[in-house]
Amino acid sequence: MKPQITSSKAEAVSWRAPKSVDLAATNYLFLTLGTWGAFMPNPLETIWSVFMLWLVLRLFWWQSFPPILVYGAIMPWIEVHFSLYEANFYGQTLDELFLDTGRQTYWMASVGLLFIMLGIRWALKRNWSQLIPSFEALQSAAQQLDQLRIFIAIIGVRFLSGILDSSIPYGSSLTQFVTYAYGIGEALACVLYLHFFLTRKRPLLFFGFFAFELITSFYSYFGSWKGPIVLLFLASLVNIKTITTKMVLQFTPLLGLLFFLLFTWQAIKGDYREFLSGEQRGQVINVSQSEALSKFRELGSGALELSSEERTDLLQGTFRRIGYLEYFAAAVRKVPSTLPYENGQLLKDNLTFALVPRILNANKGVKDDKVKVEKYTDFNFGINSISSFSLGHYCEAYIDWGPIGMMLHLLIYGLIGGWLWHRVKNRYKHVNLLLFIGILWVVLLPWGTMQQDFITVAGKVTWGAVCHLILFSSLYRWLNRFLALESGSGKIP
């Protein structure tokens, strides 16, 4: 008979008030960055970006806990501020980069992110003293799990999800359910990564699994290779007590791998996606995994032989792809001077599309992100184009409410993030702590973005929460029992 992994008594003594990262070791670095920013073409904006990065770490990096909220704030921080660094790199002001609306757009987006951060901080403050478990509680939770069973569970869940996926026709209303079912495997992967960095068991097996995950992730239309690398970062930071030069140097190879893959992906993704779809219209994969990986290797080798001019164009395209102010700035030029504020109509339409199932609204049509981009900006993608770019939900909040109303909108969005944290904790407070973190990760992951439109965000966050907090709850509780060590193993009960 297997032991209960946690108990209410154990939980009461193992959860404590969160600590921030030791700022004594980081303030000098940020002061240096701020001083450097004062000499940039956009000095005030650059200093502010450094302050915002410092604030993210100050508020949300809790020692000895996976920095899930840091990631949820860092990703939009990058999306908001990377265009600033593009402008600095080319010696331009933001208004020169984005035709007189860049500076205004930058400040609205960055302050909007600040309001989201304040919202989630406000939402979490109610139970602030009991939010974050101690490092000892994390280690204890890791010792109660069987690493080999975690591997088995990941393989089994992904196999069953694949069968479910293959049995549902493309375009079915159940397709999204399969997407959330794959999230169970991602939650378990998070458990595995955390377990390894807390126990250091079977390193060859773990890194072999990581390499396999990374290689096979290139069989993806949108580049899911970032997932394994992000999980590796998140899990490895559990043991970080403070930021030091040695720590930064230890992470340099992983950062180098990330940037190498990023530039390679940017260089080949157009040709690679065309090959995946079989040169057909649609964001689908029509080739086998072996064919896709072979093509990726071929295109990747070619990317290493780009000319200096091609590399310059690639760098500029990468700047523009990571930073996400271009469409926002274009919308600011057009709204409200040419088109009026929507006063909530855009939000209403987005929620209707995202939350009303197709079975109840057969006329809802097909989601096409470029339609809104073309309407609210002067971009035109052509009648036969397929664009994965969207305005982003910060921009849509501006179109609905203007600058002031946008801030209130994003403050509420931050409150929703905090509410989700509480829902996961209350729903799964009796499962193993690492499994709780894995579920929290997959529930909050679609919330932490700036570039996706609100149809995507609202749909993924809402239906993901419904699936992971309600529909999959019995499976998670079964997994909680399955992953536990046998009571006779001598491990912590």
Summary of the structure (lengths in Angstrom):
residues: 493
radius of gyration: 22.9
end to end distance: 11.5
largest distance: 72.3
contacts: 1551
relative contact order: 0.14
helix: 70%
strand: 2%
